[in-house]
Amino acid sequence: MKQRLGVDGMLVMGLFRLGATCAHLPRPLSTVLLVPYRIINLVFARMLLGAVFPPEARIGHELRLPHGVNGIVIHQSVTIGDGVMRFHQVTLGQRDLRGGPTIGDGVLLGVGAKVLGPITVGDRARIGAGSVVLTDVPPFSTVAGVPARVVRQRQRPEGWTPGSDFPQDSS
């Protein structure tokens, strides 16, 4: 699991992976282990670092947090794909109690972006800084604004298959 993180990012992701492991254990054991985990998570991740990473969320490999975890909030029903880059103050949450978003592989989430509701952000999409995304985002597109709208649609690279590569392209 290769991640580009600072010390705070490593601490939060380590706590998240520990909590996710505990949450997926058989029922009586998971209940017992999640109590001390939630106390440690509250003190270190939420109070000291200002990050909310619930153990029920599904986060893929190679999550990138280039500016640490300051103000990053995700809901427990969120699914994040592989190779996602999240800047600080990003919120991934539910809207109207209908669940959280599904973020595809290789997505870039700009500073202060808010992605709300049971929507899907396609692979290698880009969410602009400060955008509020309330509808599905097509793959290979760039969205910006409040509410977010597609401002650019890139061509899918020839021979590309979902999950084949994670880095953002230069175009």
C-alpha positions in Angstrom: 0.0 0.0 0.0 1.9 3.0 -1.3 0.6 6.3 -0.1 2.0 9.8 -0.4 1.2 11.1 3.1 2.7 13.2 5.9 2.9 12.0 9.4 -0.6 13.1 10.2 -1.9 11.3 7.1 -0.1 8.1 8.0 -1.5 8.3 11.5 -5.1 8.8 10.3 -4.9 6.1 7.5 -3.3 3.7 9.9 -6.1 4.3 12.4 -8.6 3.9 9.6 -7.2 0.6 8.3 -7.1 -0.7 11.9 -10.8 0.3 12.4 -11.8 -1.1 9.0 -10.2 -4.4 9.9 -12.0 -4.4 13.3 -15.4 -3.5 11.7 -15.2 -6.5 9.3 -14.5 -9.1 12.0 -17.3 -11.4 13.3 -20.0 -9.5 15.3 -19.1 -10.0 19.0 -15.4 -9.5 18.4 -15.8 -6.4 16.2 -18.1 -4.8 18.8 -15.6 -5.2 21.6 -12.6 -4.0 19.5 -14.4 -1.0 18.0 -15.0 0.6 21.4 -11.3 1.4 22.2 -10.7 2.2 18.5 -13.4 4.8 18.5 -12.0 6.5 21.6 -8.5 6.6 20.1 -9.9 7.8 16.8 -11.8 10.6 18.5 -8.8 11.8 20.4 -6.1 11.6 17.6 -8.0 11.9 14.3 -10.9 14.1 15.1 -9.7 16.4 17.9 -6.0 16.8 17.1 -6.0 16.5 13.3 -9.6 17.5 12.4 -10.2 14.5 10.2 -13.2 12.1 10.1 -12.5 8.7 8.5 -15.2 6.2 9.8 -14.2 2.5 9.7 -17.3 1.6 7.7 -16.2 3.7 4.7 -14.5 1.8 1.8 -11.2 3.5 0.8 -9.1 2.0 -2.1 -5.3 1.8 -2.4 -2.9 4.7 -3.0 -5.1 7.4 -1.5 -3.1 10.7 -1.8 -3.4 13.4 0.8 -0.8 16.0 -0.3 -1.7 18.6 2.3 -2.4 16.3 5.2 -5.8 15.5 6.6 -6.8 18.9 7.9 -10.6 19.2 7.7 -11.2 16.1 5.6 -14.6 14.6 6.3 -16.1 11.5 4.8 -19.4 9.7 5.6 -19.5 6.1 6.6 -21.3 5.1 3.4 -18.7 6.6 1.0 -16.7 4.4 -1.4 -13.4 5.8 -2.6 -11.5 4.1 -5.5 -7.8 3.6 -6.1 -5.4 6.4 -6.7 -7.6 9.2 -5.5 -6.0 12.6 -4.7 -7.8 14.6 -2.0 -6.8 18.0 -0.9 -7.6 19.6 2.4 -11.1 20.6 3.5 -12.8 18.1 1.3 -16.2 16.7 2.4 -17.7 13.5 1.0 -21.1 13.1 2.6 -24.7 12.2 2.4 -27.7 14.4 1.5 -31.3 13.7 2.6 -30.3 10.5 4.4 -29.9 8.6 1.1 -26.2 7.6 1.4 -22.9 8.9 0.3 -21.0 9.2 -3.0 -19.0 6.7 -4.9 -15.7 8.1 -6.1 -14.0 6.3 -9.0 -10.3 5.5 -9.6 -7.8 8.3 -10.2 -10.2 11.2 -9.2 -8.8 14.5 -8.1 -10.8 16.4 -5.5 -9.8 20.0 -5.2 -9.4 22.1 -2.0 -12.7 22.6 -0.3 -14.8 20.4 -2.6 -18.1 19.1 -1.4 -19.5 15.9 -3.0 -22.9 15.2 -1.5 -25.5 12.5 -1.9 -25.7 9.1 -3.6 -23.9 10.1 -6.7 -21.1 8.6 -8.8 -17.9 10.4 -9.7 -16.5 8.7 -12.8 -12.9 7.5 -13.2 -10.2 10.1 -13.6 -12.6 13.0 -13.2 -11.5 16.3 -11.6 -13.5 18.3 -9.1 -12.5 21.9 -8.9 -11.7 23.7 -5.7 -14.7 24.9 -3.8 -17.1 23.0 -6.0 -20.4 21.6 -4.7 -21.2 18.4 -6.6 -24.8 17.2 -6.3 -25.2 15.2 -9.5 -23.2 12.4 -11.2 -19.9 13.3 -12.8 -18.9 11.5 -16.1 -15.5 9.8 -16.4 -12.7 12.0 -17.7 -14.5 15.2 -17.1 -13.7 18.4 -15.1 -16.4 20.0 -13.0 -16.4 23.3 -11.2 -18.8 25.8 -9.6 -21.7 25.9 -7.2 -23.5 23.7 -8.1 -20.8 22.0 -10.1 -21.2 21.8 -13.9 -19.0 20.0 -16.5 -16.5 22.6 -17.8 -14.3 20.1 -19.8 -14.7 16.6 -21.2 -11.4 14.8 -22.0 -11.1 12.0 -24.4 -10.7 8.5 -23.0 -7.1 7.4 -23.8 -6.9 4.6 -26.4 -6.6 1.2 -24.7 -7.6 2.5 -21.3 -9.5 0.2 -19.0 -10.9 1.1 -15.5 -8.2 0.6 -12.9 -5.4 0.3 -15.4 -3.5 3.4 -14.1 -4.0 5.8 -11.3 -2.0 9.0 -12.0 -3.7 12.1 -13.3 -2.8 12.8 -16.9 -1.1 16.0 -18.0 -3.9 17.2 -20.3 
